[in-house]
Amino acid sequence: MALNPAEKILVMGPSWVGDMVLAQSLFKTLKIRNPDCEIDVAAPAWTLPLLERMPEVSHGIALPFKHGQLALGERILFGKSLKSHHYTQSIMLTNSLKSAVLPAASGIGRRTGFLGEYRYGLLNDIRPLDKQRLPRTVDRFVALGLPDDAPLPNDIPNPSLQANAENAVLALQKLGQQLPQQPVLGLCPGAEYGEAKRWPAEYYAEVARAALEKGWQVWLFGSEKDIPVTSQINQLTHMQCMDLGGKTKLGEAIDIMSLCTAVVSNDSGLMHVAAALDKKLIAIYGSSDPHHTPPMSPQAVVEYLALECSPCFQRVCPLGHLNCLNNIKPGKIIRELLPI
């Protein structure tokens, strides 16, 4: 069944960086099925730099609601304000009741999604979520863009962000830096979810020192919340890294990361960004499951011990030892990254 050539789709996008990167596989699938379809994505304002780097997306629509805020009246009014766009379908990538209010208020005829929080009536194209058939987040996103009961494509398209090279140069200049002349290692030691997803800072520092000794530059990526760990790693390397912790907006971080030769990252949003930039990537998993949210890139190597207690999906190790991360030693990462 082919999509209507006039198809105009509103996607209610996720709020996590990694999930939004994975959503690009859905956007690509929609475009493969109907190159003329128009895709708008409504999501928190801070996700717009990601959408701007996805050529499949026509417009990013910034949602004005605070995280967790019901704001039912405001959502209805916002939805009504979108009626003039004449969307033919909405696709829900979020599972909350409140997020389904806006497409219904917009009068969109076909509203597709998994049931989530009892969204009968708000959705009228409700799909059963078979977690065995759709084990990965990306599988679930792509399935919502296909006819009901259609099999997943054999080759789900990988996300591929298009970095802005000019913006990368400008962002470096703001930091008093020039384009690198040596290989660059990007390290992403943060993970907003919690410490059970964070490889030890001392291990990152050991990898950084090995790269520095080989003549590489080392750049430390992170948000304001990651400043303590990026600062610690820089101190452990005698301040020889470029510490970007809290110094870049998301769009700048994406564009600067596009200049890296390789990236080592925890399971985080920036890990998915690195994968979508087609970087050589070593992705380190602790409490989370690489089978559920793997980096979508042939360049990625996943480090995961699959201990008896893993994955626990906890923010803090419930057993207190954090062996799932502590037992991934930096020497192994160095050998993969910097083969002799």
Legacy VTK file of the C-alpha trace (Angstrom):
# vtk DataFile Version 3.0
C-alpha trace
ASCII
DATASET POLYDATA
POINTS 340 float
0.000 0.000 0.000
1.558 3.279 -1.123
1.167 6.473 0.812
-0.967 9.237 -0.624
1.313 11.600 -2.598
-0.195 14.495 -0.629
0.675 12.865 2.677
1.553 15.448 5.328
2.662 13.892 8.587
3.030 15.363 12.069
5.358 13.296 14.241
5.164 13.824 17.985
8.846 13.402 18.731
10.651 12.058 21.783
12.328 14.197 24.439
15.655 12.341 24.679
18.558 13.137 22.353
19.265 9.480 21.614
15.645 8.660 20.848
15.351 11.658 18.537
18.440 10.497 16.634
16.888 7.032 16.286
13.662 8.632 15.067
15.491 9.628 11.888
15.238 5.991 10.799
11.456 6.450 10.793
11.722 9.682 8.818
13.936 7.973 6.247
11.524 5.049 5.995
8.615 7.414 5.357
10.589 9.156 2.613
11.597 5.856 1.013
7.932 4.839 0.831
6.791 8.240 -0.403
9.520 10.719 -1.394
6.942 13.514 -1.718
5.527 13.245 1.782
6.091 16.177 4.116
7.256 15.476 7.655
6.961 17.976 10.503
8.150 17.050 13.991
6.776 18.558 17.206
9.150 18.205 20.143
10.813 20.186 22.958
12.652 23.248 21.658
16.090 21.931 22.575
15.709 19.065 20.072
15.395 21.425 17.093
19.164 21.450 16.326
18.910 17.710 15.740
15.936 18.127 13.415
17.732 20.876 11.490
20.412 18.312 10.640
17.911 15.778 9.279
17.078 16.602 5.633
13.946 14.425 5.771
12.266 16.850 8.215
10.499 19.839 6.667
9.845 21.750 9.902
10.604 21.360 13.575
7.820 22.655 15.820
8.931 23.686 19.309
6.496 22.602 22.001
6.178 25.227 24.756
5.244 22.834 27.565
7.505 22.072 30.509
8.619 18.490 31.055
5.889 16.551 32.871
3.425 19.446 32.673
-0.155 18.397 31.792
-1.248 21.856 30.594
-4.350 20.307 29.024
-5.932 23.593 27.960
-2.710 24.870 26.438
-2.197 21.624 24.546
-5.698 21.809 23.086
-5.160 25.426 21.996
-1.772 24.597 20.503
-3.296 21.658 18.651
-6.076 23.826 17.244
-3.467 26.327 16.033
-2.041 23.583 13.795
-5.326 22.823 12.020
-4.346 25.099 9.144
-1.446 22.751 8.326
-3.948 20.095 7.182
-1.964 17.105 8.374
-3.197 13.781 7.039
-1.585 11.661 9.754
0.094 11.989 13.122
2.585 9.451 14.429
3.167 9.282 18.170
6.688 8.345 19.268
5.821 9.112 22.889
3.565 6.991 25.090
2.000 9.577 27.384
-1.652 10.517 27.465
-0.935 14.249 27.380
1.187 14.035 24.241
-1.742 12.508 22.319
-4.020 15.463 23.098
-2.397 17.827 20.600
-2.895 15.714 17.415
-6.509 15.008 18.400
-7.142 18.732 18.958
-5.558 19.393 15.555
-8.298 17.360 13.919
-5.823 15.020 12.226
-7.789 12.212 10.634
-5.364 9.349 11.209
-3.600 9.262 14.573
-1.116 6.392 14.840
0.653 5.092 17.920
0.987 2.383 20.509
-1.714 2.417 23.180
0.516 3.868 25.911
-1.378 5.510 28.765
-4.920 4.404 27.820
-5.187 6.689 24.792
-8.403 5.222 23.407
-10.208 7.908 21.442
-7.156 10.146 21.198
-5.562 7.585 18.867
-7.599 5.884 16.162
-4.834 3.782 14.573
-3.687 1.909 17.670
-0.893 -0.589 17.115
-0.175 -3.535 19.424
3.321 -3.379 20.871
4.880 -6.817 20.449
8.206 -6.405 22.220
9.518 -9.704 20.899
8.817 -8.728 17.294
10.012 -5.168 17.909
12.855 -5.511 20.448
14.653 -2.248 19.675
13.465 1.322 20.035
14.287 1.952 16.382
12.161 -1.058 15.342
9.175 0.385 17.192
9.599 3.820 15.645
9.874 2.433 12.111
6.904 0.084 12.592
4.649 3.073 13.250
5.490 4.421 9.802
4.394 1.208 8.060
0.926 -0.220 7.403
-0.418 -2.234 10.307
1.042 -5.776 10.372
3.603 -4.941 7.650
6.988 -6.586 8.256
9.948 -4.417 9.122
12.302 -3.740 6.215
15.309 -6.047 6.105
17.620 -3.043 6.216
16.350 -0.278 8.461
18.118 2.911 7.356
20.644 4.209 9.856
20.394 7.776 11.179
22.795 10.137 9.420
23.009 13.681 10.743
24.293 16.331 8.344
26.714 18.485 10.286
27.231 22.149 9.470
30.949 22.507 8.667
30.865 26.302 8.738
29.208 26.308 12.129
31.868 23.896 13.424
34.609 26.371 12.500
32.727 29.261 14.112
32.069 27.253 17.265
35.772 26.407 17.576
36.731 30.042 17.036
34.401 31.065 19.870
36.407 28.686 22.050
39.698 30.137 20.845
40.483 27.005 18.806
41.344 26.327 15.181
40.561 23.367 12.953
42.636 20.398 14.157
45.654 19.235 12.191
45.969 15.944 14.098
43.535 13.088 14.717
40.947 13.944 17.358
39.478 11.663 20.009
36.112 12.719 21.367
35.174 11.495 24.842
31.584 11.604 26.095
31.802 10.668 29.798
28.353 11.860 30.854
25.003 10.086 30.963
22.020 12.046 32.203
20.169 8.898 33.265
22.520 8.141 36.159
25.890 6.890 37.387
25.132 3.258 36.485
25.636 4.264 32.837
28.905 6.173 33.423
32.256 4.506 32.827
34.741 5.737 35.489
36.396 9.104 34.879
39.780 7.573 35.723
39.322 5.083 32.877
38.452 7.856 30.443
41.560 9.738 31.564
43.736 6.687 30.895
42.349 6.440 27.367
42.889 10.181 26.900
46.518 9.955 28.002
47.162 7.105 25.556
45.692 9.154 22.699
47.669 12.245 23.690
50.879 10.206 23.712
50.095 9.131 20.130
49.837 12.782 19.081
46.060 12.995 19.054
43.980 15.859 20.365
41.343 14.931 22.960
38.057 16.785 23.205
35.688 16.287 26.146
31.974 16.644 25.361
29.208 17.179 27.877
26.406 19.378 29.153
26.532 21.651 32.178
25.641 18.650 34.333
28.776 16.898 33.068
31.200 19.691 34.013
32.431 17.867 37.162
33.422 14.748 35.203
34.905 16.532 32.181
36.899 18.754 34.548
38.128 15.710 36.474
39.308 13.985 33.294
41.082 17.134 32.143
42.824 17.462 35.495
43.929 13.821 35.322
45.515 14.543 31.944
47.306 17.672 33.200
44.850 19.964 31.388
45.896 18.709 27.949
42.323 18.153 26.687
39.884 20.654 25.239
37.122 20.613 27.849
33.790 21.423 26.188
31.718 20.544 29.267
28.878 23.069 29.455
30.474 25.280 26.777
28.493 24.249 23.712
24.880 24.158 22.678
23.608 20.916 21.178
23.982 22.074 17.577
27.552 23.224 18.204
28.417 19.926 19.893
27.118 17.986 16.880
29.090 20.083 14.420
32.299 19.987 16.478
31.955 16.226 16.953
31.818 15.843 13.181
35.513 16.825 13.190
36.496 13.935 15.470
38.373 10.912 14.170
36.931 8.582 16.802
34.637 8.768 19.827
34.404 6.837 23.097
31.072 7.262 24.833
28.767 5.950 27.501
25.291 4.901 26.401
23.962 8.438 26.024
22.450 10.825 23.531
25.892 11.878 22.344
26.714 8.228 21.638
23.833 8.122 19.162
24.980 11.457 17.706
28.472 10.033 17.119
26.970 6.969 15.440
24.800 9.165 13.210
27.899 11.148 12.227
29.459 7.840 11.100
32.385 8.149 13.495
34.532 5.261 14.622
32.771 4.690 17.922
33.337 2.630 21.042
30.066 2.542 22.983
30.263 1.461 26.627
27.170 -0.063 28.246
26.579 -0.693 31.934
23.069 -0.834 33.379
21.337 -0.480 30.001
20.816 -2.962 27.176
22.699 -2.617 23.872
20.151 -4.926 22.257
17.409 -2.370 22.962
19.140 0.885 22.005
22.301 0.010 20.049
24.274 2.629 18.145
23.026 2.425 14.561
26.331 2.396 12.701
28.659 -0.212 11.185
31.512 1.871 12.620
30.397 1.232 16.199
31.924 -1.303 18.580
29.819 -2.113 21.644
31.532 -2.905 24.944
29.135 -4.773 27.205
29.906 -7.525 29.706
26.394 -9.031 29.910
26.866 -9.920 33.590
24.240 -11.960 35.391
22.962 -8.748 36.985
22.866 -6.844 33.673
20.979 -5.049 32.373
19.285 -3.778 35.522
18.202 -0.409 34.040
18.859 1.262 37.400
20.282 4.754 37.804
22.559 3.587 40.646
24.037 0.091 40.954
21.672 -1.768 43.345
24.518 -4.127 44.346
27.000 -1.349 45.019
29.901 -2.735 42.950
29.179 -1.385 39.428
31.103 -4.335 37.987
29.301 -3.967 34.667
31.399 -0.838 34.060
34.376 -1.191 36.397
35.349 -4.492 34.764
35.577 -2.951 31.302
39.214 -1.980 31.548
40.713 0.996 29.690
43.479 -1.153 28.182
40.917 -2.983 26.044
39.456 0.289 24.786
42.938 1.614 24.025
43.797 -1.501 21.997
40.612 -1.138 19.943
41.100 2.574 19.487
44.849 2.820 18.984
46.089 -0.514 17.592
49.854 -0.852 17.690
LINES 1 341
340 0 1 2 3 4 5 6 7 8 9 10 11 12 13 14 15 16 17 18 19 20 21 22 23 24 25 26 27 28 29 30 31 32 33 34 35 36 37 38 39 40 41 42 43 44 45 46 47 48 49 50 51 52 53 54 55 56 57 58 59 60 61 62 63 64 65 66 67 68 69 70 71 72 73 74 75 76 77 78 79 80 81 82 83 84 85 86 87 88 89 90 91 92 93 94 95 96 97 98 99 100 101 102 103 104 105 106 107 108 109 110 111 112 113 114 115 116 117 118 119 120 121 122 123 124 125 126 127 128 129 130 131 132 133 134 135 136 137 138 139 140 141 142 143 144 145 146 147 148 149 150 151 152 153 154 155 156 157 158 159 160 161 162 163 164 165 166 167 168 169 170 171 172 173 174 175 176 177 178 179 180 181 182 183 184 185 186 187 188 189 190 191 192 193 194 195 196 197 198 199 200 201 202 203 204 205 206 207 208 209 210 211 212 213 214 215 216 217 218 219 220 221 222 223 224 225 226 227 228 229 230 231 232 233 234 235 236 237 238 239 240 241 242 243 244 245 246 247 248 249 250 251 252 253 254 255 256 257 258 259 260 261 262 263 264 265 266 267 268 269 270 271 272 273 274 275 276 277 278 279 280 281 282 283 284 285 286 287 288 289 290 291 292 293 294 295 296 297 298 299 300 301 302 303 304 305 306 307 308 309 310 311 312 313 314 315 316 317 318 319 320 321 322 323 324 325 326 327 328 329 330 331 332 333 334 335 336 337 338 339
